[in-house]
């Protein structure tokens, strides 16, 4: 128990980024009430802004798709108030203020989209059913667009604020992992690294290791399963994460029977297949037995359509806009140093199919002779770029700094070898470094940009890049792609972390 007390007093020592957490004075219950209240206020402000924007655009901006009509503020002002109340009510019904849905990232934005669409459909139905209820169709369409846009933007910013506060110890639920086996350690690595989980890991509960045994990053075994009641009561533990592969069937049944309906504790069971579930699963009943089926690839159905559409539309527009720049860069490379303007790198794509990834050449054509150091070559093989690589030309450093060398990969996107957003591409030689994760990486197309690029680029360690790739594959959605594309623009303009 002394181990646990030390752990709590240190409050997990340092968060990611090396910032120590001060003592949190507000209770977790109070923090949650304040969070919900702040979110309701924020949504209300965003809805008011959306209503004002829709009214302004519809009646005061000359658009050819709308008829020119006189504005009726005295009619639409009370209507806007009623519609805002409707939107907020549907947000509540949709669970957008429920604790388990808050700060959910792309899933939360998808729920906002669904709630806004349903509210709009209810207004449309009312206009058909109530003869005296008349509303401009153009205004309604704009209101639907602006409500989703502004509410989503508001929640994105709100989420960033909360994540910042989590680094100081706020909005974190005390949690323990039951099972200190390899799967439990993998879960700890994921949960302890990503503050988005909302969990403050205190340690492990395990029957096979003595209390105090260090397991991962300062987290130790707190005690056996029989001490779980005392740990929950003493430290206010709210989240139990069960590594099912490291817990006996009897222990699992005991946990379910004891805490399954407890209002104070949430139980989370891992699948026992943590390393191979990036493709997603389906639960199907065969002879009334629930069985888990693995998907062959990560994206199916509508996900494939939406991602392909995003890739095609954005890529064509970018190529049209940047075609003069592409030609200028190619010409400058030819003038700057001898050799081809385009470098082809043989890499692996979806399901392990090899293809040539295109890049502007940033190295001297005789780079094999320019770098005889084994350390430099080894770093290149495993994807860790040295800061002062003697092979890179002066122009190449500039192109790399702002990721201009990767623009030719837009043609790879058109050929469907790559996607705009995805995990980093790897060569056949790198497969061994991914180990058990290699199969997962090849379930989606590699991307020009990705989560690892907007989270540190070349400044990340190899393990961190692998972890980010796995996180992206597990949590893919079209909303996550849009978020990464937006963040990519900001990261590229800063020019940090690229060598």
Secondary structure, DSSP 8 states (H G I E B T S, - for coil): -HHHHHHHHHTTSB-TTS-B-----S-HHHHHHHHHHHHHHHHHHHHHHHHHHHHHHHHHS--TTS------HHHHHHHHHHHHHHHHHHHHHTTTTSGGGTT-THHHHHHHHHHHHHHHHHHHHHHHH-TT----HHHHHHHHHHHHHHHHHHHHHHHHHHHHHHTTTTT-EEEEEE--SHHHHHHHHHHHH-GGG-EEEEEEE-SSS-TT-EEETTEEEEE-GGGHHHHHHHHT--EEEE-GGGS-HHHHHHHHHHHTT-SS-EEEE--S-GGGGGG-EEEEEETTEEEEEE-SSS--THHHHHHHHHHHHHHHHHHHHHHHHHHHHHHHHHHHSSS-SEEEEEEE-GGG-EEEEEEE--B-TTHHHH---HHHHHHHHTT---TT-TTB-HHHHHHHHTTGGGTTHHHHHHTTS-EEE-S--B-GGGHHHHGGGHHHHTTS--EEE-TTGGGTGGGS-HHHHHHHHHHHHHT--HHHHHHHHHHHHHHHHHT-S--
